[in-house]
Amino acid sequence: MQIHLLPNTAAAVRLTHAAGDILIIESEKVIGVAANWQPFAITVEAGQLHAFPPRPLPQEVLTEFGASVVRAFGQAMLRGWATQPSVDLAMAKVQQLTCACCGSYHKGRQWWNRDDGYGLCNDCIDDCVTDPMDFLEAGASYGVPGYHYDIDGSHFRAKAGA
């Protein structure tokens, strides 16, 4: 999976990219994911990329492109760009979850690739996530740091101050 910075969404549609690559079009505030059929946008702004209707992303999209969606979502969060309702629904709301590692309760957001009701508590982050900015590794199992787990940022702030 690579990240491509492109001049516009027309170029994103026209050029060939490997399925799952992240497409960033700063001029249009669009972030998308390359797919075999057509690149799709995860941001509200879609330009010429495919936009999903406002319901959860289809399971086949999450199965095939879940890690890419997480990484693209992280890029949108970093830029402060709004994401499509279909992506927001896939990313979920804050709720009480059971830690998949130790069984304690914590607040987090459900990640599509984790059993319902399970997530990752702050005490287990170091045991389960080696590099929180590696959205391929962490995102595949736990979602986006600061959004799905460590939602208040306290774990990573404490690590940065150590």
C-alpha positions as CSV (number, residue, x, y, z in Angstrom):
1,M,0.0,0.0,0.0
2,Q,1.4,3.3,-1.1
3,I,0.3,6.9,-0.6
4,H,0.0,9.0,-3.8
5,L,-0.3,12.8,-3.9
6,L,-2.3,13.7,-7.0
7,P,-3.2,17.0,-8.6
8,N,-6.9,16.3,-9.0
9,T,-9.5,13.5,-8.8
10,A,-9.6,13.2,-12.6
11,A,-5.9,12.1,-12.5
12,A,-6.8,9.7,-9.7
13,V,-9.4,8.0,-11.9
14,R,-7.3,8.1,-15.0
15,L,-4.0,6.7,-13.6
16,T,-3.5,3.1,-12.6
17,H,-2.8,2.4,-8.9
18,A,-2.5,-0.8,-7.0
19,A,-5.7,-1.8,-5.3
20,G,-5.6,-0.5,-1.7
21,D,-3.3,2.5,-2.4
22,I,-4.2,5.7,-0.7
23,L,-5.0,8.7,-3.0
24,I,-4.6,12.2,-1.6
25,I,-5.8,15.2,-3.6
26,E,-5.0,18.3,-1.5
27,S,-6.4,20.7,-4.1
28,E,-9.9,19.2,-3.8
29,K,-9.7,18.0,-0.1
30,V,-10.3,14.4,-1.2
31,I,-8.8,11.2,0.1
32,G,-9.6,8.0,-1.5
33,V,-8.6,4.4,-1.9
34,A,-7.7,2.8,-5.2
35,A,-9.9,-0.2,-6.1
36,N,-10.0,-2.6,-9.1
37,W,-13.4,-1.1,-10.2
38,Q,-13.0,2.6,-9.5
39,P,-11.2,4.6,-6.8
40,F,-13.6,5.5,-3.9
41,A,-13.6,8.5,-1.7
42,I,-13.6,8.3,2.1
43,T,-14.0,12.1,2.5
44,V,-17.2,14.1,2.1
45,E,-15.6,15.8,-0.9
46,A,-15.4,13.1,-3.5
47,G,-14.6,14.9,-6.8
48,Q,-14.7,12.3,-9.6
49,L,-14.1,9.4,-7.2
50,H,-16.9,7.0,-6.3
51,A,-18.9,8.0,-3.2
52,F,-20.9,5.5,-1.2
53,P,-24.5,6.1,0.0
54,P,-24.9,7.2,3.7
55,R,-25.0,3.7,5.2
56,P,-22.2,1.4,6.5
57,L,-19.6,0.5,4.0
58,P,-20.3,-2.8,2.3
59,Q,-18.7,-5.7,4.1
60,E,-16.8,-6.8,0.9
61,V,-15.2,-3.3,0.8
62,L,-14.1,-3.6,4.5
63,T,-12.9,-7.1,4.0
64,E,-10.7,-6.2,1.0
65,F,-9.8,-2.6,1.8
66,G,-10.2,-2.3,5.6
67,A,-6.5,-1.5,6.3
68,S,-6.5,1.1,3.5
69,V,-9.7,2.7,4.8
70,V,-8.1,2.9,8.3
71,R,-5.0,4.5,6.9
72,A,-7.0,6.9,4.6
73,F,-9.2,7.8,7.6
74,G,-6.1,8.6,9.6
75,Q,-4.9,10.9,6.8
76,A,-8.3,12.7,6.8
77,M,-8.2,13.1,10.6
78,L,-4.7,14.6,10.3
79,R,-5.9,17.2,7.8
80,G,-9.2,17.9,9.6
81,W,-11.3,16.8,6.5
82,A,-14.8,15.5,7.0
83,T,-15.3,11.8,6.1
84,Q,-18.4,10.3,4.4
85,P,-21.2,9.1,6.6
86,S,-20.6,5.6,5.3
87,V,-17.0,5.7,6.6
88,D,-18.1,7.3,9.9
89,L,-20.6,4.5,10.4
90,A,-17.9,1.9,9.8
91,M,-15.7,3.7,12.4
92,A,-18.5,3.8,15.0
93,K,-19.4,5.8,18.1
94,V,-17.8,5.8,21.6
95,Q,-19.0,3.0,23.8
96,Q,-17.9,0.7,26.6
97,L,-15.9,-2.2,25.2
98,T,-14.2,-5.2,26.7
99,C,-10.4,-5.3,26.1
100,A,-9.6,-8.2,23.7
101,C,-6.3,-8.6,25.5
102,C,-7.0,-8.5,29.3
103,G,-10.8,-8.4,29.6
104,S,-11.1,-5.1,31.4
105,Y,-13.7,-2.5,30.4
106,H,-12.8,0.8,28.7
107,K,-14.3,3.4,26.4
108,G,-13.5,3.1,22.7
109,R,-15.0,2.8,19.3
110,Q,-15.9,-0.5,17.7
111,W,-13.5,-1.6,15.0
112,W,-15.1,-3.6,12.2
113,N,-12.3,-6.2,12.3
114,R,-12.8,-6.9,16.0
115,D,-15.6,-9.0,17.6
116,D,-18.6,-6.9,18.6
117,G,-18.1,-5.3,22.0
118,Y,-14.3,-5.8,22.0
119,G,-11.5,-3.3,21.6
120,L,-8.1,-2.4,23.2
121,C,-7.6,-0.7,26.6
122,N,-4.8,1.7,27.3
123,D,-3.0,-0.8,29.7
124,C,-2.6,-3.3,26.8
125,I,-1.5,-0.9,24.0
126,D,2.2,-1.6,24.5
127,D,1.6,-5.3,24.5
128,C,-0.5,-5.3,21.3
129,V,0.6,-2.4,19.2
130,T,4.3,-2.0,18.4
131,D,4.0,1.1,16.3
132,P,0.8,3.1,16.7
133,M,1.4,5.1,13.5
134,D,1.7,1.9,11.5
135,F,-2.0,1.8,10.4
136,L,-1.3,-1.5,8.5
137,E,-0.3,-3.3,11.7
138,A,-2.4,-1.5,14.4
139,G,-5.3,-0.7,12.1
140,A,-5.7,-4.3,10.9
141,S,-6.6,-5.4,14.5
142,Y,-7.5,-2.4,16.6
143,G,-8.3,0.6,14.3
144,V,-7.0,4.1,14.4
145,P,-5.1,5.2,17.6
146,G,-6.8,8.2,19.2
147,Y,-10.1,7.2,17.5
148,H,-10.8,3.5,18.2
149,Y,-8.5,3.1,21.2
150,D,-6.7,5.6,23.5
151,I,-9.5,7.9,22.5
152,D,-8.5,10.6,25.1
153,G,-4.8,10.4,23.9
154,S,-3.6,9.8,27.5
155,H,-1.5,6.8,26.8
156,F,0.5,8.3,23.9
157,R,0.8,11.7,25.7
158,A,2.3,9.8,28.7
159,K,4.7,7.9,26.4
160,A,5.8,11.1,24.7
161,G,6.5,12.7,28.1
162,A,8.5,9.7,29.3
